[in-house]
């Protein structure tokens, strides 16, 4: 009975984890929707502004009026770009969380035909995939890039020699 209870609790916990990712994905989807609405509203505002105050303008248009209208249009386009970028970020995060949700929800049915020891091995190998690795990987990639750049600089004596020669030439031309 204990084994059956452990299996039931394990299934419930996996569904709980999946529902947590589902909640996050739903929140991200709502945020993406509102950022998308903001981008649509801002581009419509730019179009309306452009039509009424630039294209349908009657009378003389001096440079200050033209420049102010172009600047205001630029601000509107910047707002549109920012809103669209935010919407895209939230949509990507929603997709990532939906993928994790689906993977976690389908994990136990996928593993049911394997022996219990193999199931534990597979679950153990997936722990790093689902719990905090994305954040750690993004930081380690940045530090790895910085280390590679530093290593490239330090392990290339010709590059260092050329750099030293250029600095000494620059100093000599400054003195003259």
WOWOMO-V728132 format. One line per field, one symbol per residue. ss: DSSP state (H for helix, E for strand, L for the rest). psi: psi as a letter, one per 30 degrees, with the letter a starting at -180 (. if undefined). burial: # if it has 9 or more other ideal C-beta (glycine too) atoms within 8 Angstrom, else .. A space follows every 50 residues. Layout:
BEGIN
ss->???
psi->???
burial->???
END
This chain:
BEGIN
ss->LHHHHHHHHHHHHHHHHHHHHHHHHHHHHHHHHHHHHHHHHHHHHHHHHH HHHHHLLLLLLLHHHHHHHHHHHHHHHHHHHHHHHHHHHHHHHHHHHHHH HHHHHHHHHHHLLLLHHHHHHHHHHHHHHHLLHHHHHHHHHHHHHHHHHH HHHHLLHHHHHHHHHHHHHHHHHHHL
psi->eeeeeeeeeeeeeeeeeefeeeeeeeeeeeeeeeeeeeeeeeeeeeeeee eefeegkkakjleeeeeeeeeeeeeeeeeeeeeeeeeeeeeeeeeeeeee eeeeegeeeeffflleeeeeeeeeffefefigeeeeeeeeeeeeeeeeee eeefgieeeeeeeeeeeeeeeefee.
burial->.........##..##.###.##.##..##.###.##.##..##.##..## #..#...........#..#..##..##.##..##.###.##.##.###.# #####.##..#......##..##..#...#..#................. .##.....##................
END
